[in-house]
Amino acid sequence: MNKKMESTEAKSVYERRKVIAEPPFGQIKNSGFRGFSLRGKEKVAAEFSLVCTAHNIKKFVKAATTGSIRLDDVRKVKEAA
């Protein structure tokens, strides 16, 4: 890994992980999800989808209550579609 990380291209790709992939997983873990309750690939995938959906709903509610997004704008976009 050290040899792989010597190139500037590899460093820039690895740095992007901090912004793109890592924060949601950390936020999900900090909210209390630490492991799966079910067994089997399909059941685990369904459980993880539920956890991700709950995480996204929490983000949406927080954005709506703090005024980051306005619900009127969401309605306008929905009507336009």
C-alpha positions in Angstrom: 0.0 0.0 0.0 2.9 2.4 0.8 4.3 1.9 -2.7 0.9 2.3 -4.3 0.3 5.6 -2.4 3.6 7.2 -3.6 2.0 8.4 -6.8 0.2 11.7 -6.8 -2.7 10.3 -8.7 -3.3 7.6 -6.0 -3.1 10.2 -3.3 -5.7 12.4 -4.9 -8.1 9.5 -5.4 -7.6 8.4 -1.8 -8.2 11.9 -0.5 -11.6 12.0 -2.2 -12.7 9.1 0.0 -12.8 11.5 2.9 -15.4 13.6 1.2 -17.4 11.0 -0.8 -17.7 7.7 0.9 -16.5 7.8 4.5 -18.8 10.4 6.2 -22.1 8.6 5.6 -20.8 5.3 7.1 -19.4 7.1 10.1 -22.7 9.0 10.6 -24.7 5.8 10.4 -22.4 4.1 12.9 -22.6 7.1 15.3 -26.4 6.9 15.1 -26.3 3.5 16.7 -26.2 1.0 13.9 -23.3 -1.4 14.6 -24.2 -4.7 13.0 -26.9 -6.6 11.1 -29.7 -8.4 12.9 -30.4 -10.8 10.0 -28.5 -13.4 8.1 -28.2 -13.9 4.4 -27.1 -11.7 1.6 -30.6 -10.6 0.5 -31.8 -9.9 4.1 -28.7 -8.0 5.0 -29.0 -5.9 1.8 -32.7 -5.1 2.7 -31.7 -4.2 6.2 -28.9 -1.9 5.0 -31.3 -0.3 2.5 -33.6 0.5 5.4 -30.8 1.9 7.5 -29.7 4.1 4.5 -33.2 5.3 3.9 -33.6 6.3 7.6 -30.3 8.1 7.4 -31.4 10.0 4.3 -34.8 10.9 5.8 -33.0 12.3 8.9 -30.8 14.4 6.7 -33.9 15.7 4.8 -35.8 16.5 7.9 -32.8 18.3 9.4 -32.3 20.3 6.2 -36.0 21.3 6.1 -36.1 22.3 9.8 -32.9 24.4 9.6 -34.1 26.1 6.4 -31.4 24.7 4.2 -34.1 23.6 1.8 -37.7 24.9 1.5 -40.5 22.5 1.1 -42.2 24.8 -1.4 -39.2 24.3 -3.7 -39.6 20.5 -3.4 -43.3 20.8 -4.3 -42.5 22.9 -7.3 -40.0 20.4 -8.6 -42.4 17.5 -8.0 -45.2 19.3 -9.9 -42.8 20.1 -12.8 -41.9 16.4 -13.2 
